[in-house]
Amino acid sequence: MAQLAVENVTLSFGGLNALSGVSLEVNSGELVSVIGPNGAGKTSLLNCISGFYHPSRGRIEFEGHDLTHASPHTVTHYGVARAFQNIELFTGLTVLENLMLARHTYTHYGLLANLWFYGKALKIAVENRKVVEEVIDFMELEAYRKALVGDLPYGVRKRVEVARALSLSPKLLLLDEPMAGMTLEEKEDMVRFILDIRAERGTTIILIEHDLGVVMDISDRVYVLDFGQVIAVGTPEEVAQNPRVQEAYVGVEHA
């Protein structure tokens, strides 16, 4: 059974279908990429999986939990985290503070424990700090831990965005163009981090990325969207040779 199953999902805005009958399956530990031209519906698909949008039709299931109409908070609770294409960090807070803030979903204790900071409150705070420090070390952010995010170079901020999602200890990580706007060296570093996240942390990954060279190098399977529909799915080699994919990207008609 697939860890994530997206079944015949349609997403409509005022009569316009951003997604039309999209189905997708991801197995535990896989790195699956979703590609397609601009406006193909890739980010809309992640929005549905993460609970920011609710599909008009279809079903989304993760490890037996129905996510079709779940809130983002509920989706996170089940083990799904997301790094956004447009960096969604608090620029006036430090790297450490941004990552600690991400852990708030695991902060469940009463008012008195919070006021006096003892017992369960202290135990949870210590655990949250431990998780965040491990992520900072994993993403090689030690040198920036006390720096304000707004003062960091763009490439480092993109890394912090991924680290924020990792701080939620996800089973499934959704990455929306984590390498957009990066230099070649920064891309190489991000690719290394993505591969390490899967290999060392056992995290399943869905990746949206425009750099087809990266996608073809690191993906187990690739889904191709065009005009809100899946037009191809397979290994990177199979997808690269698919005439419909070639037409979608370069406008070459196939027989």
C-alpha positions as CSV (number, residue, x, y, z in Angstrom):
1,M,0.0,0.0,0.0
2,A,1.3,3.5,-0.9
3,Q,2.2,5.8,1.9
4,L,0.5,8.7,0.0
5,A,-2.4,8.2,-2.4
6,V,-3.9,11.0,-4.4
7,E,-7.0,9.7,-6.2
8,N,-8.7,11.5,-9.0
9,V,-8.3,14.9,-7.5
10,T,-9.9,17.9,-9.1
11,L,-9.4,21.5,-7.9
12,S,-11.5,24.3,-9.3
13,F,-11.4,28.1,-9.0
14,G,-14.5,29.8,-10.4
15,G,-15.1,27.2,-13.1
16,L,-11.4,26.9,-14.0
17,N,-9.8,23.6,-13.2
18,A,-6.3,23.9,-11.7
19,L,-6.2,20.1,-11.4
20,S,-8.3,17.7,-13.4
21,G,-8.6,14.1,-12.2
22,V,-5.0,13.9,-10.9
23,S,-3.9,10.6,-9.3
24,L,-0.5,10.0,-7.7
25,E,1.0,7.4,-5.4
26,V,4.2,7.6,-3.4
27,N,5.7,4.7,-1.5
28,S,7.5,5.1,1.8
29,G,11.1,6.2,1.3
30,E,10.7,7.2,-2.3
31,L,11.9,10.5,-3.9
32,V,9.2,11.4,-6.4
33,S,9.4,14.5,-8.5
34,V,6.5,16.4,-10.1
35,I,7.4,18.4,-13.1
36,G,5.6,20.4,-15.8
37,P,5.5,23.8,-17.5
38,N,4.6,26.9,-15.6
39,G,0.9,26.8,-14.7
40,A,0.6,23.1,-15.0
41,G,-0.8,22.7,-11.5
42,K,2.3,21.5,-9.5
43,T,2.0,23.9,-6.6
44,S,-1.8,23.4,-6.5
45,L,-1.2,19.7,-6.0
46,L,1.1,20.4,-3.0
47,N,-1.5,22.8,-1.7
48,C,-4.1,20.1,-1.7
49,I,-1.8,17.5,-0.1
50,S,-0.8,20.0,2.7
51,G,-4.3,21.2,3.4
52,F,-4.0,24.7,2.1
53,Y,-6.6,23.9,-0.6
54,H,-9.4,21.3,-0.5
55,P,-10.1,19.5,-3.7
56,S,-13.5,19.8,-5.4
57,R,-13.5,16.1,-6.1
58,G,-11.3,13.1,-5.3
59,R,-9.5,11.8,-2.2
60,I,-6.1,12.2,-0.6
61,E,-5.0,9.6,1.9
62,F,-1.7,9.4,3.9
63,E,-0.9,6.3,6.0
64,G,-4.6,5.5,6.3
65,H,-5.6,9.1,7.3
66,D,-8.0,11.0,5.0
67,L,-6.4,14.4,4.2
68,T,-9.0,15.4,1.6
69,H,-10.6,18.1,3.8
70,A,-8.0,18.2,6.6
71,S,-6.6,21.5,7.9
72,P,-2.9,22.3,7.5
73,H,-2.5,21.7,11.3
74,T,-4.0,18.3,11.0
75,V,-1.9,17.4,8.0
76,T,1.2,18.4,9.9
77,H,0.1,16.3,12.9
78,Y,0.0,13.2,10.7
79,G,3.6,13.8,9.6
80,V,3.6,15.9,6.5
81,A,5.7,19.0,6.3
82,R,6.4,21.5,3.5
83,A,9.1,23.9,2.4
84,F,7.6,26.7,0.3
85,Q,8.7,28.1,-3.1
86,N,8.4,31.6,-1.7
87,I,10.4,31.6,1.6
88,E,7.9,31.7,4.5
89,L,10.2,32.6,7.4
90,F,10.1,35.3,10.0
91,T,12.8,37.7,8.9
92,G,13.0,39.5,12.2
93,L,13.8,36.3,14.1
94,T,17.0,34.2,14.2
95,V,17.4,30.9,12.5
96,L,17.1,29.1,15.9
97,E,13.9,31.0,16.8
98,N,12.3,30.2,13.4
99,L,13.0,26.5,13.8
100,M,11.9,26.5,17.5
101,L,8.7,28.2,16.4
102,A,8.0,25.4,13.9
103,R,7.9,23.0,16.9
104,H,4.9,24.8,18.4
105,T,2.6,22.0,17.1
106,Y,4.3,19.6,19.6
107,T,3.7,22.0,22.5
108,H,0.8,20.7,24.5
109,Y,0.6,21.6,28.2
110,G,-1.5,23.6,30.5
111,L,-1.4,27.2,31.5
112,L,0.2,26.7,34.9
113,A,2.9,24.5,33.5
114,N,3.6,27.2,30.9
115,L,3.6,30.0,33.5
116,W,6.0,28.2,35.9
117,F,7.8,26.3,33.2
118,Y,8.1,23.0,35.0
119,G,7.2,19.3,34.5
120,K,5.7,18.6,31.1
121,A,6.5,22.1,29.8
122,L,10.1,21.8,30.6
123,K,10.4,18.3,29.2
124,I,8.8,19.3,25.9
125,A,10.9,22.4,25.6
126,V,14.1,20.4,26.1
127,E,12.9,17.8,23.5
128,N,12.0,20.6,21.0
129,R,15.4,22.2,21.5
130,K,17.2,18.9,20.9
131,V,15.3,18.2,17.7
132,V,16.1,21.7,16.4
133,E,19.8,21.5,17.3
134,E,20.0,18.2,15.4
135,V,18.4,19.8,12.3
136,I,20.8,22.8,12.5
137,D,23.7,20.5,12.6
138,F,22.3,18.3,9.8
139,M,21.7,21.3,7.5
140,E,25.1,22.8,8.3
141,L,23.6,26.0,9.8
142,E,25.7,26.2,12.9
143,A,27.4,29.5,11.7
144,Y,23.9,31.1,11.3
145,R,22.0,29.8,14.3
146,K,21.8,33.2,16.0
147,A,21.7,35.4,12.8
148,L,18.5,37.2,11.8
149,V,17.0,35.4,8.8
150,G,16.5,38.8,7.1
151,D,20.2,39.3,7.1
152,L,21.1,36.0,5.5
153,P,22.1,35.4,1.8
154,Y,19.2,34.1,-0.3
155,G,20.7,30.6,-0.7
156,V,21.1,30.2,3.1
157,R,17.5,31.3,3.6
158,K,16.3,28.6,1.2
159,R,18.3,26.1,3.3
160,V,16.6,27.5,6.5
161,E,13.2,27.0,4.9
162,V,13.9,23.3,4.4
163,A,15.3,23.1,7.9
164,R,12.1,24.7,9.3
165,A,10.1,21.9,7.6
166,L,12.6,19.2,8.9
167,S,12.1,20.6,12.4
168,L,8.6,19.1,12.3
169,S,10.2,15.6,12.0
170,P,8.1,14.7,9.0
171,K,7.5,11.3,7.5
172,L,6.7,13.1,4.2
173,L,8.5,16.2,3.1
174,L,7.0,18.4,0.3
175,L,9.7,20.5,-1.4
176,D,8.4,23.3,-3.8
177,E,11.3,24.4,-5.9
178,P,13.9,24.4,-3.2
179,M,16.6,25.3,-5.7
180,A,14.9,28.2,-7.4
181,G,17.2,31.2,-7.8
182,M,20.2,29.5,-6.5
183,T,23.8,29.5,-7.9
184,L,25.2,26.2,-9.3
185,E,27.2,25.7,-6.1
186,E,24.1,26.3,-3.9
187,K,22.1,23.9,-6.0
188,E,24.8,21.2,-5.6
189,D,24.6,21.7,-1.8
190,M,20.8,21.5,-1.8
191,V,20.8,18.3,-3.9
192,R,23.2,16.8,-1.3
193,F,20.9,17.8,1.6
194,I,17.9,16.3,-0.2
195,L,19.6,13.0,-0.8
196,D,20.8,12.9,2.8
197,I,17.3,13.7,4.1
198,R,16.0,10.6,2.4
199,A,19.0,8.3,3.1
200,E,19.8,9.3,6.7
201,R,16.4,10.3,8.0
202,G,14.3,7.9,6.0
203,T,12.0,10.7,4.9
204,T,9.7,10.3,1.9
205,I,10.1,13.3,-0.5
206,I,7.9,14.9,-3.2
207,L,10.0,17.4,-5.1
208,I,8.8,20.1,-7.5
209,E,11.8,21.4,-9.5
210,H,12.3,23.1,-12.8
211,D,15.9,22.0,-13.2
212,L,15.3,18.8,-15.2
213,G,18.9,17.7,-14.9
214,V,18.5,17.5,-11.1
215,V,15.1,15.8,-11.4
216,M,16.5,13.1,-13.8
217,D,19.5,12.5,-11.6
218,I,17.9,12.0,-8.2
219,S,14.3,10.9,-8.7
220,D,13.0,7.4,-8.3
221,R,9.9,8.2,-10.3
222,V,8.6,11.3,-12.1
223,Y,5.0,12.6,-12.6
224,V,4.5,15.1,-15.4
225,L,1.6,17.6,-15.2
226,D,0.3,19.8,-18.0
227,F,-2.8,21.9,-17.8
228,G,-3.7,20.3,-14.5
229,Q,-3.6,16.7,-15.8
230,V,-1.0,13.9,-15.4
231,I,0.3,13.3,-18.9
232,A,3.1,10.9,-18.0
233,V,4.5,8.9,-15.1
234,G,7.5,6.6,-14.8
235,T,11.2,6.4,-14.2
236,P,13.3,9.5,-15.3
237,E,14.4,7.6,-18.4
238,E,10.9,6.6,-19.4
239,V,9.6,10.2,-18.8
240,A,12.4,11.8,-20.8
241,Q,11.6,9.6,-23.8
242,N,7.8,10.2,-23.7
243,P,6.6,12.2,-26.7
244,R,3.8,13.9,-24.8
245,V,6.4,15.2,-22.3
246,Q,8.6,16.5,-25.1
247,E,5.6,18.2,-26.7
248,A,4.6,19.8,-23.4
249,Y,8.1,21.3,-22.8
250,V,9.3,22.1,-26.3
251,G,6.1,22.2,-28.3
252,V,7.1,19.3,-30.6
253,E,4.1,17.5,-32.0
254,H,4.1,13.7,-31.8
255,A,2.5,11.3,-34.2
